[in-house]
């Protein structure tokens, strides 16, 4: 029987260690970028030629964009501490509709809303939960979108708030079995495969379950969120 050689063994690193490494690396890089920014500002003060000042401004803009990227990456890996408050489900959905309209003005007419939230109450962190839905809609509009409208339903059923997003996807090849549990699987320039993982963590902090399923016959990716309603006061 042949034995596996050390060089053939896959390295397994705990996710917590990976997060700590990335956040520390981001922190160190931001420190260096801040030092470069300060030096650039000092050089700008010494410069007396317009062209040189313009080039320095360009350099500072590049540094600023990279710093913002690192800050965003660190935030995606940060600990979730929701500030839960009682919030009417209908108000949350209405606020979400307005937010979506502001964030995606070119796509808002492509969304069909079917809302039956009634007077039910949720126990949520509205700001954190809104980020979840913005991530869903951003992915729907930017990644492999097929022809047709997005259909959103929000309803109350069996003391649960159920939110469903149906999005047309003509060429969908990903597995939904471990949806949100595989960070850094899909990486491209400017995208690091952390969005769905972050979404899952936020949802779990709200006691919410997330499921995704691809309907190949309808070419539709269906994402369903199920959240318990706030407990009634006795």
N, C-alpha and C positions, 0 to 999 in steps of 0.2 A: 504494500500500500504506500503510495507516494505521500509524503508529508508536505504541507504548505510551507513555502519558504517565507521568512520574515518580510521580504520585500513585496510579497504578494498579498499580505494581510491588509485589509482595509482598516484605516484609522477611524475610530469612533470617538468623537468629542461630545460631551454633554452639552445640550443647548445652553444651559446656564453659563458654562465656560465660554462658549462662542459669543454670547451676548456681552459678557464682561470684557472679552478681548476686543470686540468691535467698538464698544463704548470707550474703552481706554485709548485705543488707537485714534478714534475720532477726537477725543479730548486733546491728545498730544498734537495732532495735526492742526487743530484749531488754535492751539497756543502758538505754533510756528506761524500760522497765517496771520494771527493778530500782530505778531512781531514784524512780519513783512509789511502789513498795513501801516503800522506806526512809522516804519522806515520810509515807506512810500510817501506818507504825509509830510515827513520832514524834508525829503528830497523835493517835493512839490513846493514847499516854502522857499527853498533855495533857487529853484528854477526861475529863469527870467524870460525864456522863450515860449511863445504860444504853442508851437508844435510839440515841444517837450512836455508842457503841461497837459496837452491833450493825450499824449502817450501814457503819461503817469495816471491820468484819469481812467484810461482804458484798463491799465494794469490793476487799479484799485477795484474796478467793476468786476474783473475776473476773480479777484480774491474774494470779493463779497459774495459772488455766486457760489463759489466753492465752499465758503464758510456756511452759507445757508443750506447747502446740500448735506454737509456734515451734521449740522444742527438737526435737520429733519431726520437723518438716519439715526441719530442718537435718541430722538424723541420716539421713533418707531420701536425702539428697543427698551424704552423706559418702563418702569413699573406702573401698573394701572391702579389708581386709587380713586374710584368714582365717588362723587358727592351726590348721593341718591336723595331725590326729593319726589314728592307726590306731584304727578303731572297728568292732566286729562289726555287720554289717547288721541281724541279728536284734535285737540290743540297742538299736540306734537306733530301729527300728520300735516296739519295746516301750516305750521311753521316750517316743516320739512319741504313742502311744496314751494313755499316762497324762497327758501334757501336754494333749492335746486334750480329755480327759475333765474336766480341771480348768478349762480355759478356756471350754468350751462344754457345761456340765453339762446344759442343757436340750435339747441336740441330739445328745448322744453316742449315744443309743439309735437314732438314725437312720442310723448309719454301719455298713456291713457291711465287715469286714476279711477279706481273703483273702491270707494271708501265707505265702510260701515262700522265705524268705531264706536258710535253711540256715546254714552256718558261714562264709559269705563275709565278707571284710573290706573296709571302705571307708577312704578317706583323706579325712577331712572336718573341718570346724569344726562340732561338734554344735550350739553355740549359734546360729551364723549360719544353719545349715541348718534348724534348728527354726523360725526366724522365717519362712522360706520357706513351710513347710507351714501354719503358723498363718495366713499371708496367704491361702493357697489356701482353707482351710476357712472363714475369716471371709467371704471373697467368696462362697463357695458358700451359706452360710447367710443372707447379708444381701442379695444382689443377684439378684432375679428367680428365686428358687428355685421349681421346680415340685414336683409331688407325687411322692412316692417317696423311697427311701433313696439315700444316697450310697454308692457302691461303691468300695472302695480295694483295689488289688492291689499286692503287692510281690513280685518274683521275681528270680531270678538266671538270666540267659540270655546265652550267648556272652561270658562274662567281663564282664558288665555288670549293674548293679543297675537294674532297671526298675520305676518307680513310676507307677501309673496311678490317676487320680481321675476317676470318672464321676459327674457331678452333673446332676440333672434341671433342665432349663431350658425352660419352655414358650414363652417369647417372647424368643428370643435373636436380636438383629439386628446384632451386632458382627461385623466381619471378624476372622478368626483368622490371616490371612496374615502379619501383622507382629506377632504376639502378644508383648507385652513390649517392643516397640521403638517404642512411640508414647506417651511420657510426656505427661501433661497434656491428653490428648484427652477424657477423661471427668471433668469437674470439677463438684462440687456442694458445698453447705455442709458444711464440715468434712472434705471429701475432695478431694484435689488431683491425682489421677490419677498418682501416683508409685509405687504399690504393686507393680504387675507389672513395671515397669521396674527397681525395686530387686531384686525376686525374680530377674529375668533376670541382673543383674550378679552377684549372689551365686552363682547356679548356674554361670555361666561361670567364676567364680573357682575352682569345684570341678571344672572340666572336664566339666560336665554340660550336656546339651542339653534344651531344653524345646519341646514341640510341643502345640498345641491344635487340636481339630477339633470342629465341631458336627455331630452326627448328627440331622438334621431329622426323619427317620422315627421315631426313638426319643425325640426331644426331649431329647437328652442332650449335654452339653458334656464332652468327654473330653480331659483334660490328661495328657500323658505326659512323664516325666522319665527320661532315660537317663544313667547315671553309670558311668564305668569303675571296676572294682574296684581295690583297692590292689595294687600290684605285689608279687609273692611274693619273699621274701628268698632269695637264692642263696648 
